[in-house]
Amino acid sequence: MATTRQKTAARRNIKKAVSVSAARRRKGAAPKRGKHPLSSRAEREIPSSKFAFPKERKEPLTDPRHVRNAVARFNQVEGVSQAERNAAWRRIKSAAKKYGIEIRAEKPGSRSR
């Protein structure tokens, strides 16, 4: 739960963001976009084959940033079978090779003993 202080700060931040955005529009400048390179619309337009988990459309593999994120969050994906995990890991490794990202040979979370 958010505290009153957090809620006040959030309202103040939103108010400031709205005024800055309005000032940019008045000057004729383009609105700033977030740092996330994929908008919701752009993500919907990506073919399922560009995802680590294509059925669920989880973990896009469209650029180096997303590939690193897919590696980091691999074990957090829920509701997939072991076969889907294995196939996803192969897709992630392939995308990492394509973008020149070095990753460990083993899946995150699996330990060789």
URFEN-V149740 format. One record per residue. N is the residue number from 1. PHI is phi in whole degrees, -180 to 180 (999 if undefined). PSI is psi in radians with two decimals (* if undefined). D_FIRST is the distance of its C-alpha to the first C-alpha in Angstrom with 2 decimals. Layout:
N,PHI,PSI,D_FIRST
N,PHI,PSI,D_FIRST
This chain:
1,999,2.48,0.00
2,-85,2.50,3.74
3,-83,2.93,6.48
4,-60,-0.69,9.62
5,-63,-0.74,11.48
6,-65,-0.72,9.60
7,-64,-0.71,9.94
8,-63,-0.76,13.50
9,-64,-0.70,14.29
10,-64,-0.76,13.33
11,-62,-0.75,15.53
12,-63,-0.74,18.19
13,-66,-0.71,18.29
14,-65,-0.76,18.70
15,-61,-0.74,21.33
16,-66,-0.75,23.15
17,-62,-0.71,23.18
18,-64,-0.75,24.62
19,-69,-0.66,27.25
20,-66,-0.74,28.25
21,-63,-0.73,28.61
22,-64,-0.70,30.70
23,-64,-0.69,32.83
24,-63,-0.72,33.53
25,-65,-0.72,34.59
26,-62,-0.61,36.87
27,-78,-0.19,38.53
28,88,0.14,39.08
29,-81,2.65,37.02
30,-71,2.55,35.21
31,-66,2.54,31.44
32,-75,2.48,29.73
33,-102,2.75,28.22
34,-65,3.01,25.38
35,-75,-0.28,26.48
36,-70,2.11,26.09
37,-72,-0.26,29.71
38,-114,2.11,29.20
39,-78,2.96,28.01
40,-59,-0.73,27.01
41,-65,-0.78,30.54
42,-63,-0.66,32.17
43,-67,-0.65,30.32
44,-66,-0.51,31.54
45,-82,-0.21,35.04
46,-71,2.34,35.18
47,-67,2.62,37.43
48,-58,-0.48,36.01
49,-67,-0.26,38.44
50,-92,0.22,36.48
51,-111,2.61,33.47
52,-65,-0.70,33.31
53,-116,1.52,32.33
54,-65,-0.61,34.27
55,-63,-0.73,33.67
56,-89,-0.17,29.89
57,54,0.85,30.23
58,-110,2.53,27.96
59,62,1.37,28.51
60,-64,2.56,30.90
61,-120,0.93,33.80
62,-95,-0.32,34.95
63,-157,2.96,35.03
64,-57,-0.65,34.78
65,-62,-0.77,31.14
66,-70,-0.58,30.16
67,-66,-0.79,32.52
68,-60,-0.70,30.98
69,-65,-0.69,27.51
70,-63,-0.69,29.03
71,-65,-0.79,30.48
72,-66,-0.59,27.28
73,-103,0.16,25.26
74,-53,-0.80,28.19
75,-77,-0.15,26.94
76,-89,-0.18,23.51
77,-73,2.23,25.21
78,-114,2.78,25.10
79,79,0.47,27.47
80,-127,2.62,30.63
81,-79,2.95,33.86
82,-65,-0.64,35.53
83,-63,-0.71,38.19
84,-66,-0.67,35.68
85,-62,-0.78,34.13
86,-62,-0.77,37.65
87,-65,-0.70,38.52
88,-64,-0.72,35.31
89,-63,-0.67,36.11
90,-63,-0.73,39.61
91,-64,-0.72,38.31
92,-64,-0.79,36.01
93,-62,-0.71,38.97
94,-63,-0.78,41.20
95,-66,-0.66,38.85
96,-63,-0.72,38.42
97,-63,-0.74,42.21
98,-59,-0.71,42.54
99,-95,0.08,40.29
100,72,0.56,41.70
101,-99,2.25,38.61
102,-91,2.18,39.49
103,-129,2.82,37.54
104,-66,2.70,38.33
105,-72,-0.39,40.63
106,-98,2.75,38.35
107,-70,2.56,35.12
108,-60,2.41,31.92
109,93,-0.39,31.10
110,-90,2.36,34.69
111,-123,2.35,36.68
112,-90,2.23,40.42
113,-121,*,41.74
